[in-house]
Structures are given as structure tokens and as C-alpha cells.
Amino acid sequence: MDGFLFEQVVFGPIRSRRLGISLGVNLLPLGQKHCTFNCLYCECGWTPAIDDGRKLPEKAMVESALEAKLRALSSKNSMIDNITFAGNGEPTLHPEFSQIIDSTINLRKRYFPEAGIAVLSNGSMAGLPEVKTALLKVDQNILKLDAGTNETFQKINQPKIQITIEDVLENFIPFKGQMVIQSLFVRGIYNGIAFDNTTEFEIDAWLGHIIKLRPKKVMIYPIARATPAENIERIGLEVLIPIAQKVEAAGIQASVYA
């Protein structure tokens, strides 16, 4: 599977199972994945071992493309629920991420004041002061947590940088009450090694992190598209709903997106 990659800086709007009518912003190279993780399930495909030199879109290009799209949508009286930073990998890798968030807030106020701003991030860069400041400004700071233990984190998320689940959790601490956790549940075998974040042990460890972090909400979901690794199982509602119920029992809102 080569992966689904965006060839535009601004794309959509598209209807998202989590974010409603969402206008996407891709801060990564066009047509190439750029990420700190190499998740087995990523719809963008594998993270390249070697960067082929494609550049990240410049801040002025992002602002121009976003304003043009917002102006066009506004002139048609279109509706959007969110401006969402996602795209071909990890958006917070852009060196001008914080400045782009500031300009997006201003454009949102001008054209779609009722729309939210969302960022989908794996949290690996969230410990950087400028990234943390930017994420605290957006309406939906959506951070990935797919494991309870570091062993499973390494198997499923396969970080391309030196980072552990403990490092990620440390990055999340400043966002207590100001983040949404997104968690994808999956099991299978890759390169002869089994992985499963739905075991009782793994769920208990994951839930312990959730309780300590106290996010505004937890988004729980299975794979929805083709994955780069083969032999990955789509987890059913009979597993996902009880996980959500455990989160709810801890006093934290949870939703299953299947």
C-alpha cells in the first residue's frame, strides 16, 4: 500500500467522522509523508527512510492558500465546522507552525468565526515551547495515544526518533483539560511480531494514563482504510464500546468512531 497522500496545501472541505465538515491544511511536503512516527496503520503509508528533498510549504504560501479558500467558501455561504491541520504526517514539524496557527486564528475570525481550529498530532514535538504555546491556542488539540506500555507503543507507532511512551506522556501533561486524546485500537502481526493494544493489561495501562491526563474527551476508533502493514485486524464495536465505557466510568467523555 503506497498510502493516501495530499497534493495540496489546503484540501476539502471533507466530511470527517470526528470533526464534521473539515477544511484540511497540510503543512508537509506535497505528495510525500513527513513524520516522526511510522505507524503500522497510517493511511499515508510508510514514512520514507530517506527524505527526497521536497520542501515544506512556506508560511506565506499556506496563508495565501487558506485565505483564498476561506474567502471562496464564505462567498458561497458554505459551512465548515473546523479548519484542521493534518495532511501528510506530523504538522508540528513545520518550523513556522506556531506562526501559522496565529495567522489561521486571524483568518478564522475574519471569514468563519464560528468554526473551530483543530490539530491532529502524535505529540512527539509537543514538548517544544513554541509548539506547546500554539496547541494551547487551538479549539481542538487532538493528541494520539495508541498504547498503554512502551513495548506496544514501539511496535505500533514505530517512532523514527528516539522517544518513549513516557516521553510522549510527559509532553501531554501541560495540556491537562485542554486536549482531546485520539486512540486507535488494532491487533495483528508485523515482521513475525504480534502486536495488540486491546488486551486487558494494555487497556488497563492505557486507561491509567487517560485518568492521569484528564483530557476533555477521548476519541476511540478502528482502522478505516487500507494500511501499509498487512495482516492488521479491524477491531469491532464489541471491543471498542466497553473501552469507551471504562473511560466514561472514570468521568471522562468518550466517543467511538466506527
N, C-alpha and C positions, 0 to 999 in steps of 0.2 A: 504494500500500500504506500503510494507516494505522498499522500496527505492532501488535505484541502487547504490551499494557501491563497491569501488575498493578493490581488494585483493592483489594489487601490489603497490610497491613504484613508479615504472616507468611503464607507460602503453602507448599503442599505438605504432606508430602514428595512430591518428584517423583524419578523415576529419571533421573539425568544421565549422559550418555555419558562425562563426565570425572570426576565426583565421587560416583558411586554413588547411594545413597538420600540425597537432599539436601533439607533443610528450608531454604527460602528466606527471607531477610529483605530487605525493600525499604525503604530509608531515604529514598526520593524521593517527590515528590507522587503521590498515588494517581491513576491514570489519565492521567498526563502524564509525558513524558520530560523529564529534567533532567540535562544532561551538558555536559562541556567539549568533547566531540567531536561530530561529525556524520557518523559513518562511513557510507559508501555501502551497507554490507551489514547495518546494525544491525536486528535483529528488532523493536526497539522503534519503528522508524520514524525520521523526521527529528526532529532537535532543534528545538523551536519557536524562531522568531526573536524572539518576544516572550513573556515569562512572563505567564501569565494570572492570577497571584496565588495559585495553590494553594499551601498551606503544606506544608512538610516535616513528617512525623510527629514529635511531641515525644518526647524521650528516655523519659519516663515511659510513654508510650503504647507505644513499641517494647518496653520491658522487660516491661510487663504482658502484651502480646500474645504475646511469646515465651515467657514463663514459663507462661502458660495452655496454650499449645500443647505445650510440653515436658512439662508435668505430665500432660496428657491422653494423650500418646503413651507416657509412662512407665507410666501406669496400665494400658495395654493391652499392655504388654510389647512395644511396637513397636521397630523398629530403625532408626536413622539413622546414616549414615556421616559426614555433615558438616552443620554449620549454615553456610549460605552467604550472604554479603552480595553481592547482585547487584541485581535489580529493574529499575526504570525509568531506568537511566542510571548515573551515576558515584557510588557510595556514599560515597566520601571527601569529597564536597561537603557532607555533613551537618556543621553546626558542632559537634556533640557526638559525632562519630564515635569519637574515642578513648575517651570515657567509656562509650559504648555497647559498644565492644569489651570493656572491662574488666568490665562487668556481664554480658556474654554469657559470658565465661570463667567467671565465678562460677556462672551458671545451668547451664552445661555440666557443671561439676564436680558439681553437685547432682543433676542428672537423667540425664545421658548422658556419664559421664566418659570413655568410650571413643571418643566422637565427636570429629571434628576441627572446627576453625573455619576457613573459607575466605573470602577476599575476592577478588572479580573486579574489577580496577581497570585503568584506562588509564594510571595512573602520573602523570597530569598534576599531581596535588596531593601526590604522594609526597615532594616536597622540603620540605614544611612539617614542622617538628619534631614536632608532635603527631601528625600522620598517620604519619610515619616510625616513631615510637615504637610506635604502635598496630599497624602492619603487621608489625613485628618480633615481636609477641606472638602472632600467629595461626599456625596449623599450616600453612596453605597460602596464602601471599601470592602471588596469581596476577596477573601484570602483562602487559599487552598490548604486543606489538611486531610490527607488521604490515609493516614496511618496512626496507630497508637504507639508503635515501637519503632526504634531506629532501623532495626533489621528489615521490617516491612517497608518503611519509607525508602530505604536504599533500593529495595527490589522493584517497587512500583514506580517511584518518581525518578530514580536513576540520576541524581544530580550530576551536572557536568562541572561543578565547582566543589571545593572542599566545604561541605556543610552537613550537619546532622539534624535530626528532628528536634533535638534540644536547642540548636541554634535558631531554627525556624520559630519555635515556641517563644524563645527569648525576644525575637523580633516582633512577635504579636502582642506582647504584654502592654506596650503603651496604648494600644487600641481597645483596651477593655471597655466594653459597652459601645464602642464606635466602629465595629466591624461586623461583617457577615462571614461566617465560615462556610465554604463550599467543600463537600466531601463526596468523592466518587468511590463507590464500593464495587469491588471486582475480585475475581479469582481466576487462576489459570496456571499454566506452566510456560516459562520462557527460558530457553537455553538449558532445558533439563532441570530447572529450579522452580519449585512450586511457590506461588505467592497467593495470599488470601487475607484480605483485611476485614473479613466478615466472621472470623472465629470469635468465640466468646472472650478469649483472652485479649484479642486485638481490640474488640469493641469496648471492653471494659477500660483498657488503657486509653483509647481514643476519647471515651466519654469523660474520663478523669481530666484530660486536657481541656475539653469543652467546658466543664464545670469551673475549672480554674480561670479560663479566659473570659467567661461570661459574655459571649457575643450577643448582638441584638437578635440574631437569627442564625439557624443552621440550615443550609440547603443540601439535601441528600438526593443523590441521583445515580443511575447506572450509565453505562456506555450507551450512546445514541447513534454513533456512526461507526464506519469501518476503523479498525485500529492498526497501527503499524506492526504490533506483535500479533502473531496468530495464537489460536487456542485460548482466547480470553472469553470468559463466560459473562454474559449479561445477567446481572442479579435481579431477581424478581421482587415484586411488591411484598411477597410473604416474608422476605428478609428485611427489606428496607423500611416497611411501616413499623415493625417492632423497634428498630433502631431509633426512628423518629419519636416513638412513644417514650423511650428511655430519656431522650433529650427533653421532651415536654415534661416528664415527671420531675426533672431537675429544675423546672421553672424557666426554661429557655424555649423560645418559639422554634419550631422545626417544620419544614415542608419537604415532601417527597416529590421530585420532578421525574416522572417516568413517561 
